[in-house]
Amino acid sequence: MSGHGDKCVRHVDTAGGFEGEVSLRVLRRHPPTPEQINIVRRIQQGVSLIRGSAGSGKTSTALTALRATTGTTVNQLRNEGALPANVLVLTYYNSLRGYITAVAEVELADYADDAQLVIMTFDKWAFATLGWRGHLDIVACENQLLALCFPFPRDTNFAIDEAQYVLGRFRPNALDEYLVRPRTGRGNAPSMDRPMRQRFLDEVVRPYLEWKRARGARDFHDLSFAMADAVPSVTYDVIVIDEAQDLSANQIRAVMAHAAPGATITIVTDTAQRIYPRGSPWAEAGVLLHPNRSFRLTRNYRNTRQTASLAAALASGLVLDEDGSLPDPALCTRDGRLPVFLLGRFREQLRWVVDWLSTVDLERETVGFLHLKGGGWFDDIREGLSDGGFEYCELQGVNEWPEHGPNIGLCTFHSAKGLEFDHVVMIGLAQENASHGAEIEDDRYAALRRLLAMGVGRARETVILGAKPGAELSALHFIAADTVEVIRL
């Protein structure tokens, strides 16, 4: 995301890396490390899993492997007279799609005539594949689910998340599995014993499915069901799934249903960064994973040790499965300055940040303003930046990543997944913007802490936090005093 007016200079080195100055390119491609090359060489037909913490280069490794696996597949299909190879890359957000598209097109330039490359989010890929031209009934479905969850004897937001979890993990004809299977990917609070799960199916999930059936209504889960059941007109020889920890089991099943026999499938995941109520064993989602095909990246090339220490404090004590990697400052390669923690009213936080921006080289460095909420919640930041003479771009909900523009971007925490900035600003961290239970094991509380740690992990150089004393996010209490420089405004 380095600004050079209308210039967009791209350089590809002999190792297939992607480096140099590129306008509004939030991720920087570098030559693969020996650790990454070792993994790439071991990826072959079947499913391979790439794990690692934020900043370890998981996506870059998968894209480097994309070139190698596509080349192997093209040569095999050429010998069989079966070209072109069909290549599918699934990203989680549109905001990340632009970067991945640019890199993937460079990586596969030698195979442009022999490979058909599709790069989409899961939902857009499903819409395009199914030919669904009608809209989903999102608002009506959300209102109906809310109406069913409201009288249920659990916090309403928790019940909504639980419904999404159940519908994302189990097929409608297999809902009874919810009664007996461990609730992988969900916390222990509030408790959901078997009688309560049965009641939840009877009072919420099944009535919701019946309501949709009676009205012909469709939600995003129906995309997954339809894709899993569709007879593929195209099967994919090479597949890369990025940020897989936030795809549901039914979405993964749908992807696997469209894989060609002998396909090479690379899945990138880190459950420490999971921000949605999803999870299931890989085998349950139709993924057969051999132990020798599960790889873990260890080094953190993005963050400084000081940034990783803050992320580690925010995530301390979180229970992870084997696919998760907590931030570890010992695995970072650089030192930097301590993150700044501003304490004061929001206007004072914003004024301090706007003054600080004048010290940033915005011709070469990028700044990301992250907030828990989108839309109007950024109005004060927009006004403050404009009054300070700083241009900015909106990253929330963009369909394509902007090639040119200012080097200050605004987006929610959720939309920042997978992105990078030189400097990350997270001010206005107020408890009123969060919704979770009080228990330490509440999954929504754990998700909030993962979200904060993930946001901190977007920074290459510096992090600035801000909160009003007495109104701050409770999760900020996990921050150790020696991991931040406190500035009282």
Secondary structure, DSSP 8 states (H G I E B T S, - for coil): ----TT----EE-TTS-EES--TT--S------HHHHHHHHH--SEEEEEEE-TTS-HHHHHHHHHHHHHHHHHHHHHHHT---EEEEEEES-HHHHHHHHHHHHHHTGGGTTTEEEEEEEHHHHHHHHHT--S---HHHHHHHHHHHHTTSSS-HHHHHHHHHHHHHHS-GGGGGGGGTS--TTS-SBS---HHHHHHHIIIIIHHHHHHHHHHT---HHHHHHHHHHS--SS-EEEEEE-SGGGS-HHHHHHHHTTEEEEEEEEEEE-GGG--SS----TGGGT----GGGEEEE--EEEEEHHHHHHHHHHTTT----TT-----GGGEEE-----EEEES-HHHHHHHHHHHHTTS-TTT--EEEEESS-GGGGHHHHHHHHHTT---EE-TT-SS--SSS-SEEEEETGGGTT--EEEEEE---BGGG----SSTTBHHHHHHHHHHHHHHTTEEEEEEEEE-TTSB-GGGGG--GGGSEEEE-
